[in-house]
Amino acid sequence: MKVTALKPGYFGKLREPGDEFDVPDGAKASWFAPASAAQYAPRINRAPKPDRNPRGSDEKSGGDLV
């Protein structure tokens, strides 16, 4: 069965997201999906979440100390 890697993984060799390769029928792993279903698989966002308040909030920084 032809599958597409969704995340980096190893199946005989290192596979990268988007790689298409063959596996025995019935093989399952969290990092690949059948090629026909891979286009509908959820995308994984690996970007780090930005710090919402890089200067610190009043709650954490002590606020106005006067």
CHARMM-style PDB file with segment names, atoms N, HN, CA, C and O in Angstrom:
ATOM      1  N   MET     1       0.856  -1.161   0.000  1.00  0.00      PROA
ATOM      2  CA  MET     1       0.000   0.000   0.000  1.00  0.00      PROA
ATOM      3  C   MET     1       0.906   1.229   0.000  1.00  0.00      PROA
ATOM      4  O   MET     1       1.938   1.248   0.671  1.00  0.00      PROA
ATOM      5  N   LYS     2       0.517   2.246  -0.751  1.00  0.00      PROA
ATOM      6  HN  LYS     2      -0.321   2.230  -1.296  1.00  0.00      PROA
ATOM      7  CA  LYS     2       1.299   3.475  -0.843  1.00  0.00      PROA
ATOM      8  C   LYS     2       0.838   4.434   0.248  1.00  0.00      PROA
ATOM      9  O   LYS     2      -0.359   4.661   0.422  1.00  0.00      PROA
ATOM     10  N   VAL     3       1.806   4.997   0.985  1.00  0.00      PROA
ATOM     11  HN  VAL     3       2.779   4.813   0.843  1.00  0.00      PROA
ATOM     12  CA  VAL     3       1.520   5.931   2.075  1.00  0.00      PROA
ATOM     13  C   VAL     3       2.341   7.206   1.886  1.00  0.00      PROA
ATOM     14  O   VAL     3       3.287   7.248   1.100  1.00  0.00      PROA
ATOM     15  N   THR     4       1.953   8.238   2.627  1.00  0.00      PROA
ATOM     16  HN  THR     4       1.185   8.204   3.266  1.00  0.00      PROA
ATOM     17  CA  THR     4       2.668   9.515   2.622  1.00  0.00      PROA
ATOM     18  C   THR     4       3.040   9.863   4.057  1.00  0.00      PROA
ATOM     19  O   THR     4       2.206   9.783   4.958  1.00  0.00      PROA
ATOM     20  N   ALA     5       4.290  10.248   4.264  1.00  0.00      PROA
ATOM     21  HN  ALA     5       4.968  10.313   3.532  1.00  0.00      PROA
ATOM     22  CA  ALA     5       4.750  10.642   5.604  1.00  0.00      PROA
ATOM     23  C   ALA     5       4.135  11.985   5.976  1.00  0.00      PROA
ATOM     24  O   ALA     5       4.158  12.933   5.191  1.00  0.00      PROA
ATOM     25  N   LEU     6       3.581  12.052   7.194  1.00  0.00      PROA
ATOM     26  HN  LEU     6       3.562  11.282   7.832  1.00  0.00      PROA
ATOM     27  CA  LEU     6       3.012  13.294   7.718  1.00  0.00      PROA
ATOM     28  C   LEU     6       4.012  14.022   8.603  1.00  0.00      PROA
ATOM     29  O   LEU     6       3.986  15.248   8.708  1.00  0.00      PROA
ATOM     30  N   LYS     7       4.900  13.250   9.245  1.00  0.00      PROA
ATOM     31  HN  LYS     7       4.921  12.254   9.160  1.00  0.00      PROA
ATOM     32  CA  LYS     7       5.937  13.765  10.139  1.00  0.00      PROA
ATOM     33  C   LYS     7       7.199  12.962   9.843  1.00  0.00      PROA
ATOM     34  O   LYS     7       7.117  11.930   9.177  1.00  0.00      PROA
ATOM     35  N   PRO     8       8.360  13.400  10.315  1.00  0.00      PROA
ATOM     36  CA  PRO     8       9.565  12.592  10.147  1.00  0.00      PROA
ATOM     37  C   PRO     8       9.388  11.235  10.832  1.00  0.00      PROA
ATOM     38  O   PRO     8       8.791  11.149  11.905  1.00  0.00      PROA
ATOM     39  N   GLY     9       9.904  10.192  10.214  1.00  0.00      PROA
ATOM     40  HN  GLY     9      10.389  10.262   9.342  1.00  0.00      PROA
ATOM     41  CA  GLY     9       9.807   8.857  10.788  1.00  0.00      PROA
ATOM     42  C   GLY     9      10.770   7.916  10.100  1.00  0.00      PROA
ATOM     43  O   GLY     9      11.473   8.298   9.164  1.00  0.00      PROA
ATOM     44  N   TYR    10      10.795   6.673  10.575  1.00  0.00      PROA
ATOM     45  HN  TYR    10      10.224   6.363  11.334  1.00  0.00      PROA
ATOM     46  CA  TYR    10      11.703   5.675  10.025  1.00  0.00      PROA
ATOM     47  C   TYR    10      10.923   4.449   9.607  1.00  0.00      PROA
ATOM     48  O   TYR    10      10.207   3.858  10.414  1.00  0.00      PROA
ATOM     49  N   PHE    11      11.058   4.062   8.344  1.00  0.00      PROA
ATOM     50  HN  PHE    11      11.640   4.542   7.688  1.00  0.00      PROA
ATOM     51  CA  PHE    11      10.506   2.813   7.832  1.00  0.00      PROA
ATOM     52  C   PHE    11      11.477   2.336   6.770  1.00  0.00      PROA
ATOM     53  O   PHE    11      11.323   2.653   5.590  1.00  0.00      PROA
ATOM     54  N   GLY    12      12.483   1.568   7.191  1.00  0.00      PROA
ATOM     55  HN  GLY    12      12.608   1.310   8.149  1.00  0.00      PROA
ATOM     56  CA  GLY    12      13.533   1.122   6.285  1.00  0.00      PROA
ATOM     57  C   GLY    12      14.629   2.159   6.105  1.00  0.00      PROA
ATOM     58  O   GLY    12      15.800   1.817   5.938  1.00  0.00      PROA
ATOM     59  N   LYS    13      14.248   3.408   6.139  1.00  0.00      PROA
ATOM     60  HN  LYS    13      13.297   3.686   6.275  1.00  0.00      PROA
ATOM     61  CA  LYS    13      15.173   4.545   6.108  1.00  0.00      PROA
ATOM     62  C   LYS    13      14.415   5.754   6.621  1.00  0.00      PROA
ATOM     63  O   LYS    13      13.197   5.696   6.793  1.00  0.00      PROA
ATOM     64  N   LEU    14      15.120   6.850   6.868  1.00  0.00      PROA
ATOM     65  HN  LEU    14      16.109   6.897   6.729  1.00  0.00      PROA
ATOM     66  CA  LEU    14      14.493   8.059   7.379  1.00  0.00      PROA
ATOM     67  C   LEU    14      13.563   8.641   6.322  1.00  0.00      PROA
ATOM     68  O   LEU    14      13.946   8.802   5.163  1.00  0.00      PROA
ATOM     69  N   ARG    15      12.344   8.952   6.734  1.00  0.00      PROA
ATOM     70  HN  ARG    15      12.033   8.821   7.675  1.00  0.00      PROA
ATOM     71  CA  ARG    15      11.348   9.547   5.834  1.00  0.00      PROA
ATOM     72  C   ARG    15      11.013  10.941   6.335  1.00  0.00      PROA
ATOM     73  O   ARG    15      10.950  11.181   7.541  1.00  0.00      PROA
ATOM     74  N   GLU    16      10.802  11.848   5.410  1.00  0.00      PROA
ATOM     75  HN  GLU    16      10.853  11.653   4.430  1.00  0.00      PROA
ATOM     76  CA  GLU    16      10.459  13.234   5.719  1.00  0.00      PROA
ATOM     77  C   GLU    16       9.008  13.492   5.332  1.00  0.00      PROA
ATOM     78  O   GLU    16       8.470  12.780   4.483  1.00  0.00      PROA
ATOM     79  N   PRO    17       8.357  14.492   5.931  1.00  0.00      PROA
ATOM     80  CA  PRO    17       6.974  14.807   5.565  1.00  0.00      PROA
ATOM     81  C   PRO    17       6.838  15.020   4.058  1.00  0.00      PROA
ATOM     82  O   PRO    17       7.632  15.732   3.442  1.00  0.00      PROA
ATOM     83  N   GLY    18       5.814  14.386   3.479  1.00  0.00      PROA
ATOM     84  HN  GLY    18       5.169  13.808   3.979  1.00  0.00      PROA
ATOM     85  CA  GLY    18       5.572  14.483   2.042  1.00  0.00      PROA
ATOM     86  C   GLY    18       6.141  13.326   1.246  1.00  0.00      PROA
ATOM     87  O   GLY    18       5.743  13.126   0.099  1.00  0.00      PROA
ATOM     88  N   ASP    19       7.077  12.544   1.824  1.00  0.00      PROA
ATOM     89  HN  ASP    19       7.402  12.707   2.756  1.00  0.00      PROA
ATOM     90  CA  ASP    19       7.636  11.390   1.118  1.00  0.00      PROA
ATOM     91  C   ASP    19       6.554  10.340   0.909  1.00  0.00      PROA
ATOM     92  O   ASP    19       5.794  10.036   1.829  1.00  0.00      PROA
ATOM     93  N   GLU    20       6.480   9.780  -0.307  1.00  0.00      PROA
ATOM     94  HN  GLU    20       7.097  10.027  -1.055  1.00  0.00      PROA
ATOM     95  CA  GLU    20       5.569   8.669  -0.587  1.00  0.00      PROA
ATOM     96  C   GLU    20       6.396   7.403  -0.700  1.00  0.00      PROA
ATOM     97  O   GLU    20       7.454   7.399  -1.328  1.00  0.00      PROA
ATOM     98  N   PHE    21       5.910   6.320  -0.087  1.00  0.00      PROA
ATOM     99  HN  PHE    21       5.051   6.324   0.423  1.00  0.00      PROA
ATOM    100  CA  PHE    21       6.617   5.047  -0.109  1.00  0.00      PROA
ATOM    101  C   PHE    21       5.629   3.914   0.122  1.00  0.00      PROA
ATOM    102  O   PHE    21       4.489   4.146   0.525  1.00  0.00      PROA
ATOM    103  N   ASP    22       6.072   2.688  -0.137  1.00  0.00      PROA
ATOM    104  HN  ASP    22       6.998   2.500  -0.465  1.00  0.00      PROA
ATOM    105  CA  ASP    22       5.223   1.508   0.014  1.00  0.00      PROA
ATOM    106  C   ASP    22       5.469   0.836   1.353  1.00  0.00      PROA
ATOM    107  O   ASP    22       6.604   0.755   1.823  1.00  0.00      PROA
ATOM    108  N   VAL    23       4.389   0.355   1.963  1.00  0.00      PROA
ATOM    109  HN  VAL    23       3.467   0.421   1.582  1.00  0.00      PROA
ATOM    110  CA  VAL    23       4.449  -0.433   3.193  1.00  0.00      PROA
ATOM    111  C   VAL    23       3.555  -1.650   2.997  1.00  0.00      PROA
ATOM    112  O   VAL    23       2.682  -1.632   2.129  1.00  0.00      PROA
ATOM    113  N   PRO    24       3.750  -2.711   3.786  1.00  0.00      PROA
ATOM    114  CA  PRO    24       2.856  -3.864   3.686  1.00  0.00      PROA
ATOM    115  C   PRO    24       1.419  -3.462   4.031  1.00  0.00      PROA
ATOM    116  O   PRO    24       1.201  -2.591   4.874  1.00  0.00      PROA
ATOM    117  N   ASP    25       0.450  -4.092   3.383  1.00  0.00      PROA
ATOM    118  HN  ASP    25       0.627  -4.799   2.699  1.00  0.00      PROA
ATOM    119  CA  ASP    25      -0.959  -3.815   3.679  1.00  0.00      PROA
ATOM    120  C   ASP    25      -1.229  -3.992   5.164  1.00  0.00      PROA
ATOM    121  O   ASP    25      -0.797  -4.975   5.765  1.00  0.00      PROA
ATOM    122  N   GLY    26      -1.939  -3.047   5.752  1.00  0.00      PROA
ATOM    123  HN  GLY    26      -2.290  -2.248   5.264  1.00  0.00      PROA
ATOM    124  CA  GLY    26      -2.292  -3.110   7.164  1.00  0.00      PROA
ATOM    125  C   GLY    26      -1.293  -2.443   8.089  1.00  0.00      PROA
ATOM    126  O   GLY    26      -1.558  -2.313   9.284  1.00  0.00      PROA
ATOM    127  N   ALA    27      -0.139  -2.013   7.563  1.00  0.00      PROA
ATOM    128  HN  ALA    27       0.076  -2.119   6.593  1.00  0.00      PROA
ATOM    129  CA  ALA    27       0.856  -1.337   8.408  1.00  0.00      PROA
ATOM    130  C   ALA    27       0.288  -0.001   8.868  1.00  0.00      PROA
ATOM    131  O   ALA    27      -0.337   0.723   8.094  1.00  0.00      PROA
ATOM    132  N   LYS    28       0.517   0.318  10.155  1.00  0.00      PROA
ATOM    133  HN  LYS    28       1.025  -0.271  10.784  1.00  0.00      PROA
ATOM    134  CA  LYS    28       0.007   1.568  10.713  1.00  0.00      PROA
ATOM    135  C   LYS    28       1.094   2.256  11.519  1.00  0.00      PROA
ATOM    136  O   LYS    28       1.927   1.606  12.151  1.00  0.00      PROA
ATOM    137  N   ALA    29       1.073   3.571  11.488  1.00  0.00      PROA
ATOM    138  HN  ALA    29       0.396   4.100  10.975  1.00  0.00      PROA
ATOM    139  CA  ALA    29       1.959   4.389  12.314  1.00  0.00      PROA
ATOM    140  C   ALA    29       1.333   5.771  12.407  1.00  0.00      PROA
ATOM    141  O   ALA    29       0.570   6.175  11.529  1.00  0.00      PROA
ATOM    142  N   SER    30       1.653   6.488  13.465  1.00  0.00      PROA
ATOM    143  HN  SER    30       2.273   6.160  14.178  1.00  0.00      PROA
ATOM    144  CA  SER    30       1.060   7.815  13.659  1.00  0.00      PROA
ATOM    145  C   SER    30       1.653   8.852  12.712  1.00  0.00      PROA
ATOM    146  O   SER    30       1.061   9.914  12.522  1.00  0.00      PROA
ATOM    147  N   TRP    31       2.802   8.568  12.119  1.00  0.00      PROA
ATOM    148  HN  TRP    31       3.283   7.705  12.274  1.00  0.00      PROA
ATOM    149  CA  TRP    31       3.488   9.564  11.304  1.00  0.00      PROA
ATOM    150  C   TRP    31       3.279   9.390   9.812  1.00  0.00      PROA
ATOM    151  O   TRP    31       3.812  10.179   9.032  1.00  0.00      PROA
ATOM    152  N   PHE    32       2.512   8.375   9.379  1.00  0.00      PROA
ATOM    153  HN  PHE    32       2.078   7.734  10.013  1.00  0.00      PROA
ATOM    154  CA  PHE    32       2.162   8.273   7.962  1.00  0.00      PROA
ATOM    155  C   PHE    32       0.706   7.884   7.806  1.00  0.00      PROA
ATOM    156  O   PHE    32       0.081   7.361   8.729  1.00  0.00      PROA
ATOM    157  N   ALA    33       0.172   8.153   6.606  1.00  0.00      PROA
ATOM    158  HN  ALA    33       0.679   8.578   5.857  1.00  0.00      PROA
ATOM    159  CA  ALA    33      -1.223   7.855   6.298  1.00  0.00      PROA
ATOM    160  C   ALA    33      -1.289   7.338   4.867  1.00  0.00      PROA
ATOM    161  O   ALA    33      -0.405   7.633   4.063  1.00  0.00      PROA
ATOM    162  N   PRO    34      -2.327   6.570   4.539  1.00  0.00      PROA
ATOM    163  CA  PRO    34      -2.474   6.133   3.146  1.00  0.00      PROA
ATOM    164  C   PRO    34      -2.402   7.343   2.211  1.00  0.00      PROA
ATOM    165  O   PRO    34      -2.941   8.406   2.521  1.00  0.00      PROA
ATOM    166  N   ALA    35      -1.745   7.178   1.081  1.00  0.00      PROA
ATOM    167  HN  ALA    35      -1.307   6.315   0.829  1.00  0.00      PROA
ATOM    168  CA  ALA    35      -1.532   8.303   0.164  1.00  0.00      PROA
ATOM    169  C   ALA    35      -2.847   8.948  -0.240  1.00  0.00      PROA
ATOM    170  O   ALA    35      -2.901  10.163  -0.428  1.00  0.00      PROA
ATOM    171  N   SER    36      -3.903   8.163  -0.376  1.00  0.00      PROA
ATOM    172  HN  SER    36      -3.859   7.176  -0.223  1.00  0.00      PROA
ATOM    173  CA  SER    36      -5.191   8.729  -0.777  1.00  0.00      PROA
ATOM    174  C   SER    36      -5.800   9.581   0.334  1.00  0.00      PROA
ATOM    175  O   SER    36      -6.578  10.490   0.046  1.00  0.00      PROA
ATOM    176  N   ALA    37      -5.462   9.307   1.603  1.00  0.00      PROA
ATOM    177  HN  ALA    37      -4.830   8.568   1.837  1.00  0.00      PROA
ATOM    178  CA  ALA    37      -6.028  10.048   2.733  1.00  0.00      PROA
ATOM    179  C   ALA    37      -5.092  11.144   3.239  1.00  0.00      PROA
ATOM    180  O   ALA    37      -5.526  12.015   3.993  1.00  0.00      PROA
ATOM    181  N   ALA    38      -3.836  11.121   2.846  1.00  0.00      PROA
ATOM    182  HN  ALA    38      -3.484  10.413   2.233  1.00  0.00      PROA
ATOM    183  CA  ALA    38      -2.853  12.068   3.382  1.00  0.00      PROA
ATOM    184  C   ALA    38      -3.207  13.510   3.055  1.00  0.00      PROA
ATOM    185  O   ALA    38      -2.900  14.410   3.835  1.00  0.00      PROA
ATOM    186  N   GLN    39      -3.842  13.742   1.924  1.00  0.00      PROA
ATOM    187  HN  GLN    39      -4.092  13.011   1.290  1.00  0.00      PROA
ATOM    188  CA  GLN    39      -4.185  15.122   1.571  1.00  0.00      PROA
ATOM    189  C   GLN    39      -5.225  15.702   2.513  1.00  0.00      PROA
ATOM    190  O   GLN    39      -5.364  16.922   2.607  1.00  0.00      PROA
ATOM    191  N   TYR    40      -5.968  14.831   3.220  1.00  0.00      PROA
ATOM    192  HN  TYR    40      -5.855  13.841   3.143  1.00  0.00      PROA
ATOM    193  CA  TYR    40      -6.989  15.290   4.152  1.00  0.00      PROA
ATOM    194  C   TYR    40      -6.514  15.266   5.598  1.00  0.00      PROA
ATOM    195  O   TYR    40      -7.264  15.644   6.498  1.00  0.00      PROA
ATOM    196  N   ALA    41      -5.284  14.828   5.836  1.00  0.00      PROA
ATOM    197  HN  ALA    41      -4.675  14.521   5.105  1.00  0.00      PROA
ATOM    198  CA  ALA    41      -4.757  14.733   7.198  1.00  0.00      PROA
ATOM    199  C   ALA    41      -4.522  16.135   7.753  1.00  0.00      PROA
ATOM    200  O   ALA    41      -4.186  17.052   7.003  1.00  0.00      PROA
ATOM    201  N   PRO    42      -4.696  16.304   9.061  1.00  0.00      PROA
ATOM    202  CA  PRO    42      -4.472  17.628   9.648  1.00  0.00      PROA
ATOM    203  C   PRO    42      -3.006  18.026   9.558  1.00  0.00      PROA
ATOM    204  O   PRO    42      -2.116  17.190   9.713  1.00  0.00      PROA
ATOM    205  N   ARG    43      -2.766  19.284   9.311  1.00  0.00      PROA
ATOM    206  HN  ARG    43      -3.489  19.964   9.186  1.00  0.00      PROA
ATOM    207  CA  ARG    43      -1.406  19.809   9.256  1.00  0.00      PROA
ATOM    208  C   ARG    43      -0.914  20.047  10.674  1.00  0.00      PROA
ATOM    209  O   ARG    43      -1.681  20.433  11.556  1.00  0.00      PROA
ATOM    210  N   ILE    44       0.367  19.812  10.880  1.00  0.00      PROA
ATOM    211  HN  ILE    44       0.990  19.497  10.163  1.00  0.00      PROA
ATOM    212  CA  ILE    44       0.950  20.012  12.199  1.00  0.00      PROA
ATOM    213  C   ILE    44       1.753  21.300  12.167  1.00  0.00      PROA
ATOM    214  O   ILE    44       2.680  21.444  11.369  1.00  0.00      PROA
ATOM    215  N   ASN    45       1.398  22.231  13.032  1.00  0.00      PROA
ATOM    216  HN  ASN    45       0.646  22.114  13.680  1.00  0.00      PROA
ATOM    217  CA  ASN    45       2.089  23.507  13.106  1.00  0.00      PROA
ATOM    218  C   ASN    45       3.214  23.381  14.121  1.00  0.00      PROA
ATOM    219  O   ASN    45       2.961  23.207  15.313  1.00  0.00      PROA
ATOM    220  N   ARG    46       4.439  23.466  13.662  1.00  0.00      PROA
ATOM    221  HN  ARG    46       4.645  23.607  12.694  1.00  0.00      PROA
ATOM    222  CA  ARG    46       5.579  23.321  14.551  1.00  0.00      PROA
ATOM    223  C   ARG    46       6.184  24.665  14.945  1.00  0.00      PROA
ATOM    224  O   ARG    46       7.209  24.702  15.626  1.00  0.00      PROA
ATOM    225  N   ALA    47       5.569  25.762  14.531  1.00  0.00      PROA
ATOM    226  HN  ALA    47       4.736  25.732  13.978  1.00  0.00      PROA
ATOM    227  CA  ALA    47       6.097  27.081  14.877  1.00  0.00      PROA
ATOM    228  C   ALA    47       5.921  27.320  16.373  1.00  0.00      PROA
ATOM    229  O   ALA    47       4.872  26.991  16.928  1.00  0.00      PROA
ATOM    230  N   PRO    48       6.918  27.882  17.027  1.00  0.00      PROA
ATOM    231  CA  PRO    48       6.778  28.148  18.463  1.00  0.00      PROA
ATOM    232  C   PRO    48       5.710  29.206  18.703  1.00  0.00      PROA
ATOM    233  O   PRO    48       5.529  30.121  17.901  1.00  0.00      PROA
ATOM    234  N   LYS    49       5.018  29.066  19.806  1.00  0.00      PROA
ATOM    235  HN  LYS    49       5.165  28.322  20.458  1.00  0.00      PROA
ATOM    236  CA  LYS    49       3.991  30.040  20.153  1.00  0.00      PROA
ATOM    237  C   LYS    49       4.672  31.307  20.655  1.00  0.00      PROA
ATOM    238  O   LYS    49       5.567  31.240  21.498  1.00  0.00      PROA
ATOM    239  N   PRO    50       4.251  32.461  20.142  1.00  0.00      PROA
ATOM    240  CA  PRO    50       4.889  33.711  20.584  1.00  0.00      PROA
ATOM    241  C   PRO    50       4.497  34.045  22.017  1.00  0.00      PROA
ATOM    242  O   PRO    50       3.404  33.708  22.472  1.00  0.00      PROA
ATOM    243  N   ASP    51       5.401  34.708  22.715  1.00  0.00      PROA
ATOM    244  HN  ASP    51       6.289  34.981  22.346  1.00  0.00      PROA
ATOM    245  CA  ASP    51       5.113  35.174  24.066  1.00  0.00      PROA
ATOM    246  C   ASP    51       4.135  36.328  23.927  1.00  0.00      PROA
ATOM    247  O   ASP    51       4.429  37.313  23.250  1.00  0.00      PROA
ATOM    248  N   ARG    52       2.992  36.218  24.551  1.00  0.00      PROA
ATOM    249  HN  ARG    52       2.752  35.418  25.101  1.00  0.00      PROA
ATOM    250  CA  ARG    52       1.944  37.223  24.370  1.00  0.00      PROA
ATOM    251  C   ARG    52       2.330  38.583  24.942  1.00  0.00      PROA
ATOM    252  O   ARG    52       1.861  39.608  24.448  1.00  0.00      PROA
ATOM    253  N   ASN    53       3.167  38.615  25.963  1.00  0.00      PROA
ATOM    254  HN  ASN    53       3.548  37.783  26.364  1.00  0.00      PROA
ATOM    255  CA  ASN    53       3.572  39.881  26.563  1.00  0.00      PROA
ATOM    256  C   ASN    53       5.055  39.783  26.914  1.00  0.00      PROA
ATOM    257  O   ASN    53       5.396  39.476  28.056  1.00  0.00      PROA
ATOM    258  N   PRO    54       5.943  40.041  25.949  1.00  0.00      PROA
ATOM    259  CA  PRO    54       7.373  39.835  26.199  1.00  0.00      PROA
ATOM    260  C   PRO    54       7.954  40.732  27.285  1.00  0.00      PROA
ATOM    261  O   PRO    54       8.996  40.399  27.848  1.00  0.00      PROA
ATOM    262  N   ARG    55       7.315  41.860  27.600  1.00  0.00      PROA
ATOM    263  HN  ARG    55       6.468  42.131  27.142  1.00  0.00      PROA
ATOM    264  CA  ARG    55       7.832  42.752  28.640  1.00  0.00      PROA
ATOM    265  C   ARG    55       7.374  42.336  30.028  1.00  0.00      PROA
ATOM    266  O   ARG    55       7.854  42.872  31.027  1.00  0.00      PROA
ATOM    267  N   GLY    56       6.461  41.399  30.100  1.00  0.00      PROA
ATOM    268  HN  GLY    56       6.071  40.964  29.288  1.00  0.00      PROA
ATOM    269  CA  GLY    56       5.920  40.973  31.385  1.00  0.00      PROA
ATOM    270  C   GLY    56       4.608  41.674  31.651  1.00  0.00      PROA
ATOM    271  O   GLY    56       4.392  42.802  31.208  1.00  0.00      PROA
ATOM    272  N   SER    57       3.743  41.011  32.368  1.00  0.00      PROA
ATOM    273  HN  SER    57       3.918  40.094  32.728  1.00  0.00      PROA
ATOM    274  CA  SER    57       2.453  41.623  32.688  1.00  0.00      PROA
ATOM    275  C   SER    57       2.536  42.277  34.058  1.00  0.00      PROA
ATOM    276  O   SER    57       3.464  42.020  34.825  1.00  0.00      PROA
ATOM    277  N   ASP    58       1.564  43.119  34.357  1.00  0.00      PROA
ATOM    278  HN  ASP    58       0.811  43.328  33.734  1.00  0.00      PROA
ATOM    279  CA  ASP    58       1.528  43.763  35.671  1.00  0.00      PROA
ATOM    280  C   ASP    58       1.422  42.729  36.778  1.00  0.00      PROA
ATOM    281  O   ASP    58       1.971  42.915  37.864  1.00  0.00      PROA
ATOM    282  N   GLU    59       0.715  41.637  36.505  1.00  0.00      PROA
ATOM    283  HN  GLU    59       0.269  41.486  35.623  1.00  0.00      PROA
ATOM    284  CA  GLU    59       0.548  40.593  37.523  1.00  0.00      PROA
ATOM    285  C   GLU    59       1.880  39.943  37.871  1.00  0.00      PROA
ATOM    286  O   GLU    59       2.148  39.647  39.036  1.00  0.00      PROA
ATOM    287  N   LYS    60       2.708  39.724  36.868  1.00  0.00      PROA
ATOM    288  HN  LYS    60       2.491  39.964  35.922  1.00  0.00      PROA
ATOM    289  CA  LYS    60       3.971  39.033  37.087  1.00  0.00      PROA
ATOM    290  C   LYS    60       5.097  39.985  37.469  1.00  0.00      PROA
ATOM    291  O   LYS    60       6.000  39.611  38.217  1.00  0.00      PROA
ATOM    292  N   SER    61       5.048  41.224  36.956  1.00  0.00      PROA
ATOM    293  HN  SER    61       4.315  41.528  36.348  1.00  0.00      PROA
ATOM    294  CA  SER    61       6.166  42.137  37.187  1.00  0.00      PROA
ATOM    295  C   SER    61       5.998  42.982  38.448  1.00  0.00      PROA
ATOM    296  O   SER    61       6.909  43.719  38.825  1.00  0.00      PROA
ATOM    297  N   GLY    62       4.852  42.880  39.094  1.00  0.00      PROA
ATOM    298  HN  GLY    62       4.112  42.281  38.788  1.00  0.00      PROA
ATOM    299  CA  GLY    62       4.643  43.653  40.306  1.00  0.00      PROA
ATOM    300  C   GLY    62       3.829  44.906  40.078  1.00  0.00      PROA
ATOM    301  O   GLY    62       3.388  45.537  41.039  1.00  0.00      PROA
ATOM    302  N   GLY    63       3.619  45.284  38.821  1.00  0.00      PROA
ATOM    303  HN  GLY    63       3.977  44.771  38.041  1.00  0.00      PROA
ATOM    304  CA  GLY    63       2.787  46.438  38.515  1.00  0.00      PROA
ATOM    305  C   GLY    63       3.389  47.736  39.023  1.00  0.00      PROA
ATOM    306  O   GLY    63       4.609  47.887  39.069  1.00  0.00      PROA
ATOM    307  N   ASP    64       2.547  48.655  39.398  1.00  0.00      PROA
ATOM    308  HN  ASP    64       1.555  48.533  39.360  1.00  0.00      PROA
ATOM    309  CA  ASP    64       2.969  49.957  39.908  1.00  0.00      PROA
ATOM    310  C   ASP    64       3.282  49.813  41.398  1.00  0.00      PROA
ATOM    311  O   ASP    64       2.388  49.538  42.198  1.00  0.00      PROA
ATOM    312  N   LEU    65       4.522  49.997  41.759  1.00  0.00      PROA
ATOM    313  HN  LEU    65       5.248  50.221  41.109  1.00  0.00      PROA
ATOM    314  CA  LEU    65       4.943  49.784  43.142  1.00  0.00      PROA
ATOM    315  C   LEU    65       4.944  51.069  43.963  1.00  0.00      PROA
ATOM    316  O   LEU    65       5.411  51.070  45.102  1.00  0.00      PROA
ATOM    317  N   VAL    66       4.434  52.153  43.408  1.00  0.00      PROA
ATOM    318  HN  VAL    66       4.055  52.153  42.483  1.00  0.00      PROA
ATOM    319  CA  VAL    66       4.425  53.438  44.118  1.00  0.00      PROA
ATOM    320  C   VAL    66       3.255  53.505  45.052  1.00  0.00      PROA
ATOM    321  OT1 VAL    66       3.073  54.509  45.740  1.00  0.00      PROA
TER     322      VAL     66
END
